[in-house]
Amino acid sequence: MSKEQKFYDALKDIFIGARVEGESGYINLMRIKSRYYEEGVFPQLQKDIDKALEPFPEFREELFDKLYTFFNRYFSESGSIYFRYTPIYQNVYEKVYTDDKDVMLFWKTHMLYYVKTDRLFKNLEVDVDDVKFFFDVSTLEHKKANEKRAIIYELKGKRNDGVIAFNVLYSERGRKTKINDILRDLRKEGVTITEDTLEEAFRVFEKQSEVDYFINKNAKEFLQEQFNIWLYQYVFSGESEWTEKRIKQLQVLKDIAFKIVNFISQFEDELVKIWNKPKFALNSNYVITLDRIAEKNIELIEKILEHEGFENQVKEWEELGIVGKEFDKSKILENAPLSKQLNKKYQYLPIDTKYFKDLELEILGLFDDLDNSLDGWLIKSENYQALNTILAKFRGKVKCTYIDPPYNSKSTEIIYVNTYKHSSWMSLMENRLALSKLLSTTDGSHIIAIDENEQERLGWLLSSIFSEYTKVCVTVIHNKKGIQGDYFSYNHDYAYFCIPPSLKRINEMLIPQDEWEYVNLRKWGTESERKTAKNCFYPILVKESNVIGFGNVCSDSFHPSKSNNKRKDGTVEVYPIDPRGVERKWRYSRDSVEDIRHLLRVHITKRGEIQILKAKASSQYKTVWDDSRYIAGDYGTRLLTEMGLLPEGIYTKSIYTVMDSVYAVTDKDSIVLDYFAGSGTTAHAVINLNRQDNGKRKYILVEMADYFDTVLMPRIKKVVFSDKWKDGKMQNGQGISHFIKYYSLEQYEDTLRKVKYEDSNLFDNPYQDPYNQYVFMRDLKMLEALEIDYENNKVKVDLSKLYPNIDIPETLSNLLGKWIKKITPDYVEFEDGEQINLKDLDYKVIKPLIWW
C-alpha cells in the first residue's frame, strides 16, 4: 500500500471513527460524519493536494508520510481528538508554561469535554464448546450518557443453520438476563447446553472494545499548535541545507495540514455547539404536601380526593409504606365550625401531580411567586447538560455545592479505557466543577467527597479551579472495621472543603444538649475589663432562677456596688463584676446577647451569689470526623434499608456526614446543589436540617441513572411524610411541609438523534473557500419545529414536532435566566414581570434551542 493510500485510509478511519452498529444519536453522528467526509473533505482535499504538488511531484511520498505521521497521533477510535498516541520517540509536546503560575497541572485529556464511555458493539458470531452463537446488536439502544447500565440478552431462537441467536439490549430499571428461561426455551428447541457454556458465550461477546467519547473544546487551536511544534522538530532535527524549493515544499506541507485541521475542526466545533446548547425540559411534574394546598384553597383538596387519579396516588402511598391498606380517604378532611379542615395526621401526604395533570395548573395557580415557593428541583439528566442548562437561572445563587462523585475505585470506577482511567476521570470532574463554580454565590462553598484512589489528583484539580479559595481536606471515619487493602485496612474517606475568601467563618458543629458544658458568661483574664468594651456592661435580669431579660448598657458614670442588685419586685440585676469587685464585661454585647438567650443558665454559688453561665452548644469542626454518626453502614445503608429502599450497587454516605457538611457552610435560606445525587442523601440532609431548625433551605439535585425513579424520588416522598421508618413502614415520625418540581432534560444523545444535516449541499458558498465557511449554515438541524406561514408573513412554532411533553415555562426559565412567578394556560410570567405567550411563541426566543 502506498503512503498516499495509507494516509487517506487512516484519515477516513480516524475522521469517521470505528464502525458501530445499533441505534443511537451516535450512529446518526457517524452517518453525518461519513457523508461530510465522502462528499466534502475527501474530494476537495484531493484536488488541493494535487494542485499544490504540481511544481514538485517528487515531494508527494514525503508529504503523505509526514501527514500520516502527524495526524495518527491525535485521533482515537471514537473520532475524539487528543493526545492518543504518545510514545517517547514521537516527541509529543504541550505548552504548559505561563507567566503567572510556577506550577501547572497537565493531563492528557485536559482540552476535552468528557461525554461518556461506551462499548463499540458489533454483530458477532461466537463458538463456545462447539456451539455457535450469534449476537444481534441492530436494535441496541446505546447509552445516552455515562450511566451504569448492564448488557442483557434476549433469546431470538435457533436459526435454520443451528446457530443460537440473541438480541443484545441495555438493561432498564434493573432488568436482568433470564438464564434459566433461556436454557428452558432452548431445550424445547432440542438444544441442551450448560449454564457455564452460555455465560462463557456472553463473556466472549462482551470483550469487544470500549472507547471514551470526548469532544475537543477547540480542535483547531489544539491541532495547529501541535503541528507547529511538530514541524519545528521535524525541520530542525535534520535539515542543514535550505533551498527555495525546500522551503516551498514545507510550506505546502503546512498548508495542507492546516486545511485538514480546518475541515476536522468544522465538525468538532459543531459538536461543541450541540454539547453546549441549552436543553429542553421534559416530562415535568410537582410533588406538594396537602398542607400547602389546604392553606390556599381547601376546596381544591376535595377536588383531588374525588379525582380519578387519586386511586393511583393512594396505591403509590401504599407501596411507599406511607399508608396502609386500611387507609380511608374520607378522614383526610375533618369538619370544623365554619368549614372543613385538613386532618393534621395527613397534612404532609405528598401529592404527585403526574396523577392529576388536569389539576396541575390549578394547583400552581395558588402561588403568586412559584419558583420562590418551591423547596427543590430534581433533574433527571447527565450532569454536565443539567449544569449548563440551568446556569442562567441559578448563576450566583448556590451557597453550597456538595457532591459525592464516582471514586474510580475498583468497586465504583467508571468504565474507562484503562490507559486513560485517571485522565478521563479528571476531565469528567474538571468540566463539571468549572461549571458549578459559576453557579455559586460569592461566598458559596464546594464540598467534594472522595477516597484514596483519586484524592491526590482531585486536590491538584481543585487547587487549579478554586485557586483563590481555602482548600481543607477533612478525613471522615466512615467504617470502623475498615476495608481490606493491599497494605492497610481503609476505614476512612475524605471531603474537600473549598471555601471562598468572602466567607469569613463557617458555622460551628452543634453539640447535643445532654453534652453541653457551661462556662461563666462574665469574661476574665486579658482584655476582660469593662473599659475594653463599653457595650458589654449591662445588667442581666433574673427572677425565680430564670433569665427574664436584659437591661440597657450602663452609662460610664454608673458603677454598681456589687454584682447582684435586687429590685423590690424580686428581680435581680446581675452585673459582670468579679468576687474582688472588679468591673468586667459580658462575653456578648447588648446587641447580640438576645441571640444566645436560650443558652444561658442561672447558677447560684454556695455564698448565694447569682452567676450567669453560657452553654457551649457548638464547637469548631475538626479535620478528622470520627463520631459514630458518620458510619456509612449504620446511618447510610441501614437507613435506606429501614425505609424499604434497597438500591443495588449504590454506596450511600451517612446522613449525618452530609448534614454536617451542608450545615457548616450554609444559612437557613441557602440553595444547595448536588449533581451526583445518587440515592438522594443530600436532599434528605437538607430536609432534615430544615425540620431541625425551621430553615428554608432549597436544593437542586441532578441524577441520570434509573434509580432517580426507583430510589431518589421515593426517598424524598417518604422523608417528607415522616422522619422515622422501619421495615419500609412509616413510624409516626415528624413530617414537613414540602413543594418540589422534578423533570428530565433533553440529552446530547437525544439532540444527535434529532439533528438533520443531510438536506443541504456542503461547500456551496461561491464567495468563501470551503476551509473557512461555516458549512452547516444551511442545514435544517432542529428547525422542523418551525412552520412558515407565507400568507401572514409569520413563523409558527410547534415544539411538539421535536419532543412530546416539553415543559415550555421551565425551558424558557432556564434559557432566559429568569425565575417563574406564575404559570397559566396561556402565558408564563417571570420575576421581572415579563410575560411570554405559550400558545404563540416567538421563534427568536427559542432559537438557541433549535438552531446554532
Secondary structure by P-SEA (a helix, b strand, c coil): ccaaaaaaaaaaaaaaccccccccaaaaaaaaaaaaaacccaaaaaaaaaaaacccccaaaaaaaaaaaaccccccccccccccccccccccccccccccccbbbbcccccccccbbbbbccccccccccbbbbbbcccccccccccbbbbbbbbcccccccbbbbbbbbbccccccaaaaaaaaaaaacccccaaaaaaaaaaaaccbbbbbbbcccaaaaaaaaaaaaaaaaaaaccccccaaaaaaaaaaaaaaaaaaaaaaaaaaaaaaaaaccccccbbbbbbcaaaaaaccaaaaaaaaaccaaaaaaaaaaaaccccccccccccccccccccccccccccccccccccccaaaaaaaccccccccccbbbbbcaaaaaaaaacccccccccbbbbbcccccccccccccccaaaaaaaaaaaaaaaaaaaaccccbbbbbbbccccaaaaaaaaaaaacccbbbbbbbcccccccccccccccbbbbbbbccccccccccccccccccccccccccccccccccccccbbbbbbccccccccccccccccccccccccccccbbbbccccccbbbbbccccccccccccccbbbbbcccbbbbbbbbcccccccccccccccccccccaaaaaaacccccccccccaaaaaaaaaaccccbbbbbbccccccaaaaaaaaaaaaccccccbbbbbccccccccaaaaaaaaaaccccccccccccbbbbbcccccccccaaaaaaccccccccccccccccccccccccccccccccccccccccbbbbbccccccccaaaaaaaaaacccccccccccccccccccccccccccccccccccc
